[in-house]
Amino acid sequence: MRKLMVPLVGVLVLMICGAMSLSAAIKGDYVEVRSADVYTGPCFANSEVGLTGKEAILAWRVQDGDWKGVRLNGLSVVAVVRTQATLGDPYHNPLPAQAVLILDSRASREQRAALQELASSMGGGLVDHVVREEIAPIQLSLGQGDEHGSAKLVAGRLAEIQTRSLCHGDHLCGNESVYYPPLTNVAHAMPAFTLSDSFEGTGLGVVWKHVDKRSSFVGEFAM
């Protein structure tokens, strides 16, 4: 039995190390906002489904790592999407979606191509149909400690997000939960209160500004 355990332990160690190296290949900060509440009760969600929740902003900031050998440390990419149905509605397919991709102005041509591929991989079908690409300075910062859950995104004059942590006063019906999960694979994400979010670009046929909604996720991604 002991002879069997040794190789098995060795295999497990290799699997764990492989998973750790894969997750550490590229990692960073993530923020997402929707035009419908994601932390809510069924009564509030049912009042929005089919009417709103068809728009979203997804933003990634690479802390460390590379994409197919291209170093992306400190660079960001933002996808602004518009769909056909409420995102997360199990009864209606939101695809096809249209997306405006905002690439970090500090990135080189090679890095911009890598950021495009990163957003496409992370965003899945939401970023399959990019109708417009923009280049702009992007700033994305996440709060720490007591400010965990707060985030600020400024992508030129095109898109903005500002969030804070949820608090007791944000519970309106007492049945709130994470009604909709994040739109992309994340290593960790928590719902947050959206102080404001906006999109002022072109390409989607609509612009918006929302305030005071429970419509954000703040967290980390890793691949």
C-alpha positions in Angstrom: 0.0 0.0 0.0 2.9 2.4 0.9 4.5 1.7 -2.5 1.2 2.8 -4.2 0.9 5.9 -2.0 4.3 7.3 -3.0 3.6 7.6 -6.8 0.1 8.8 -6.1 1.4 11.6 -3.9 3.9 12.5 -6.6 1.1 12.7 -9.1 -1.0 14.9 -6.9 2.0 17.2 -6.2 2.6 17.6 -9.9 -1.1 18.3 -10.6 -1.2 20.9 -7.9 2.0 22.6 -9.1 0.7 22.5 -12.6 -2.6 24.1 -11.6 -0.7 26.8 -9.6 1.6 27.6 -12.5 -1.4 27.8 -14.9 -3.4 30.1 -12.6 -0.3 32.3 -12.1 0.3 32.7 -15.9 -1.7 35.9 -15.9 -3.7 37.5 -13.1 -5.2 40.8 -12.2 -8.1 42.9 -11.1 -11.6 42.7 -12.5 -14.7 44.9 -12.3 -18.1 44.4 -13.9 -21.3 46.4 -14.0 -24.7 45.6 -15.4 -27.8 47.7 -16.1 -29.7 45.4 -13.8 -29.2 44.6 -10.1 -27.0 41.4 -9.6 -27.4 41.4 -5.8 -31.1 41.4 -5.3 -34.3 39.5 -4.4 -36.5 37.6 -6.8 -39.2 40.3 -6.6 -36.8 43.0 -7.8 -35.2 40.8 -10.4 -38.5 39.8 -11.9 -39.4 43.5 -12.3 -36.3 44.1 -14.4 -36.0 41.0 -16.5 -36.8 41.6 -20.1 -36.8 45.3 -19.6 -33.2 46.1 -18.6 -30.0 44.3 -17.9 -29.0 44.1 -21.6 -25.9 46.3 -21.2 -22.7 45.7 -19.3 -19.1 46.9 -18.9 -16.3 44.4 -18.1 -12.8 45.6 -17.3 -9.6 43.7 -16.7 -6.3 45.1 -15.4 -3.3 42.8 -15.5 -1.3 42.8 -12.4 1.3 40.3 -13.5 1.7 37.9 -16.4 1.7 37.6 -20.2 -0.6 36.4 -23.0 1.1 34.0 -25.4 4.5 35.4 -24.5 3.5 39.1 -24.6 4.0 40.9 -21.2 0.9 42.8 -20.1 1.9 44.0 -16.6 -0.1 47.1 -15.6 -2.2 47.2 -18.8 -6.0 47.2 -19.0 -8.8 46.4 -21.5 -12.5 47.2 -21.3 -15.4 45.6 -23.1 -18.7 47.4 -23.3 -21.4 45.1 -24.4 -25.1 45.3 -25.5 -27.2 42.1 -25.8 -30.6 41.0 -27.0 -32.0 40.0 -23.6 -31.3 40.4 -19.9 -27.9 39.0 -19.1 -28.4 36.0 -16.9 -32.0 35.3 -17.8 -32.2 31.5 -18.0 -35.2 31.6 -20.4 -33.8 33.9 -23.1 -30.5 33.8 -25.0 -28.8 37.2 -24.8 -26.6 36.4 -27.8 -25.6 37.7 -30.3 -24.0 40.6 -28.5 -22.2 43.6 -29.8 -19.1 44.9 -28.1 -17.0 48.0 -28.1 -13.4 47.2 -27.0 -11.3 49.9 -25.3 -7.6 49.2 -25.3 -5.0 50.8 -23.0 -3.3 53.7 -24.8 0.0 52.7 -23.0 0.1 49.4 -24.8 2.2 48.7 -27.9 0.7 47.3 -31.1 1.7 43.8 -30.0 0.3 44.3 -26.5 -3.0 45.6 -27.9 -3.4 42.5 -30.0 -2.7 40.4 -26.8 -5.3 42.5 -24.9 -7.8 41.8 -27.6 -7.3 38.1 -27.3 -7.4 38.2 -23.5 -10.8 40.0 -23.6 -12.1 37.6 -26.2 -11.0 34.6 -24.1 -12.4 35.9 -20.8 -15.6 37.5 -22.2 -16.6 34.5 -24.4 -19.6 35.1 -26.7 -20.1 38.6 -25.3 -16.9 39.8 -27.1 -17.2 37.7 -30.3 -18.7 40.6 -32.3 -16.6 43.7 -31.8 -18.2 46.6 -33.7 -15.7 49.2 -32.7 -12.3 49.5 -31.1 -11.0 52.5 -29.2 -7.7 53.4 -27.7 -7.8 55.4 -24.5 -6.0 55.9 -21.2 -7.4 53.4 -18.7 -7.2 53.7 -14.9 -8.6 50.8 -12.8 -8.1 50.6 -9.0 -9.6 48.4 -6.4 -9.9 49.2 -2.7 -8.3 47.2 0.0 -9.1 46.3 3.6 -12.2 48.2 4.8 -12.6 49.5 1.2 -12.8 46.0 -0.3 -15.6 46.1 -2.8 -14.8 49.6 -3.9 -13.5 50.2 -7.4 -13.0 53.0 -9.8 -12.6 52.7 -13.6 -12.0 55.6 -16.0 -11.5 54.7 -19.6 -10.8 58.0 -21.3 -14.1 59.8 -21.8 -15.8 56.6 -22.9 -16.6 54.6 -19.9 -16.6 55.0 -16.1 -17.5 52.9 -13.1 -17.4 53.7 -9.4 -18.5 51.3 -6.7 -18.5 50.8 -2.9 -19.0 47.9 -0.6 -22.6 46.7 0.1 -23.9 47.6 3.5 -26.9 46.8 5.6 -28.9 49.7 4.2 -28.7 48.2 0.7 -31.0 45.3 1.8 -34.4 46.4 0.6 -36.6 43.3 0.8 -34.5 41.0 3.1 -34.3 38.2 0.5 -31.2 39.5 -1.4 -28.6 37.2 -2.7 -26.2 37.0 -5.7 -29.1 36.5 -8.2 -26.9 36.7 -11.3 -23.3 35.3 -11.3 -20.4 37.2 -12.9 -20.4 37.2 -16.7 -16.8 35.8 -17.0 -14.6 33.4 -15.2 -13.1 35.0 -12.1 -10.8 33.8 -9.3 -12.8 35.7 -6.8 -15.6 38.2 -7.0 -18.0 39.9 -4.6 -21.1 41.9 -5.4 -20.8 45.7 -4.9 -23.0 48.8 -4.9 -22.7 50.9 -8.0 -22.5 54.6 -7.2 -22.4 55.4 -11.0 -21.5 53.8 -14.3 -21.6 55.3 -17.8 -20.8 54.8 -21.4 -20.5 57.7 -23.7 -19.0 56.1 -26.8 -20.3 55.1 -30.2 -20.9 51.8 -31.9 -23.7 50.3 -29.8 -26.5 52.7 -30.8 -27.0 53.7 -27.1 -25.3 55.6 -24.3 -26.2 55.5 -20.6 -25.6 56.6 -17.1 -26.8 54.7 -14.1 -26.6 55.6 -10.4 -27.3 53.8 -7.1 -27.7 50.2 -8.2 -26.6 46.9 -6.7 -25.3 45.9 -10.1 -21.5 45.4 -9.8 -18.9 42.7 -9.2 -15.4 43.5 -8.0 -12.7 40.9 -7.8 -9.7 39.2 -9.4 -9.1 37.0 -12.4 -6.4 34.4 -13.1 -5.6 32.1 -16.0 
